[in-house]
Amino acid sequence: MVSKIMENVGLVLEKIREAAERAGRDPGEVRLIAVTKTRTVEEIEAALAAGIRDLGENRVQELRSKAPFLQDKQPTWHLIGTLQTNKVKQALEWADLIHSLDRPSLLAELAKQAERRGRPCDALVQVNVSGEASKHGLPPGDLEPFLRLVAQQRWVRVRGLMTMAPLSDDPEDARPHFRRLRELRDQMAALGLEGVSMEHLSMGMSGDYVVGVEEGATLVRVGTAIFGPRD
Ligand SMILES: *Cc1c(COP(=O)(O)O)cnc(C)c1O
């Protein structure tokens, strides 16, 4: 198990490097987040041993149950799943970057808890570029007014955008959605809003991270391609 995980990390990193080079990008701009939902601390340690520095969890509960055991390795934790307002306080104890900021009420609660801690919090705005009803995220048309709200407070700093492409067997289906997110990023960056920097694009999972990197991802969130199928 350990050697398979280490081998998979190497393979994924190699594909990221090739995709970045095809797109004329510096592979060093792309960080591989190992998505650890349902995985054991032992499995996660194997990924860290293979050079992974960034870990992603969907649920605050699962993050809290594992992160203390991995503290000595000092990983960067990403919270990539939907965040309920009543979990914000716990989330901020462990997560370094929240990928799922998608509504004013969550912005307000993040700002409140960050102020209480005396430490600004970093977040990405999740955008529903595909328009699928099942997907979380702000509609693209709501992004600019939302970022203007962000600019009115100083405890939550927006560092970029995140999206999920619709489920599909063909990675090419994700491309137009990822391209759209990059265009939105460029448009929003041009507004030059206070507290809003747009250096990150979090897009691409096991099935489509290569396309994500070709389209400009700086963060890819990969679970099964590293750890194998989930039960
Ligand atoms: C589970 C999950 C991933 C990783 O999915 P894989 O297909 O296993 O790579 C990425 N992003 C989010 C938001 C997830 O929930």
The ligand as an SDF file (V2000), in Angstrom:
LIG
                    3D

 15 15  0  0  0  0  0  0  0  0999 V2000
  -13.2440   14.2060   -3.3440 C   0  0  0  0  0  0  0  0  0  0  0  0
  -12.8980   15.5120   -3.9320 C   0  0  0  0  0  0  0  0  0  0  0  0
  -11.7830   15.6680   -4.7670 C   0  0  0  0  0  0  0  0  0  0  0  0
  -10.9020   14.5090   -5.1970 C   0  0  0  0  0  0  0  0  0  0  0  0
  -11.6300   13.5890   -5.9690 O   0  0  0  0  0  0  0  0  0  0  0  0
  -10.8860   12.4080   -6.7420 P   0  0  0  0  0  0  0  0  0  0  0  0
  -11.7800   12.1160   -7.9000 O   0  0  0  0  0  0  0  0  0  0  0  0
  -10.8080   11.2660   -5.7820 O   0  0  0  0  0  0  0  0  0  0  0  0
   -9.5630   12.8810   -7.1500 O   0  0  0  0  0  0  0  0  0  0  0  0
  -11.4890   16.9420   -5.2270 C   0  0  0  0  0  0  0  0  0  0  0  0
  -12.2330   18.0090   -4.8900 N   0  0  0  0  0  0  0  0  0  0  0  0
  -13.3110   17.9000   -4.0940 C   0  0  0  0  0  0  0  0  0  0  0  0
  -14.0830   19.1300   -3.7510 C   0  0  0  0  0  0  0  0  0  0  0  0
  -13.6740   16.6600   -3.5990 C   0  0  0  0  0  0  0  0  0  0  0  0
  -14.7590   16.5540   -2.8330 O   0  0  0  0  0  0  0  0  0  0  0  0
  1  2  1  0
  2  3  1  0
  2 14  2  0
  3  4  1  0
  3 10  2  0
  4  5  1  0
  5  6  1  0
  6  7  2  0
  6  8  1  0
  6  9  1  0
 10 11  1  0
 11 12  2  0
 12 13  1  0
 12 14  1  0
 14 15  1  0
M  END
$$$$
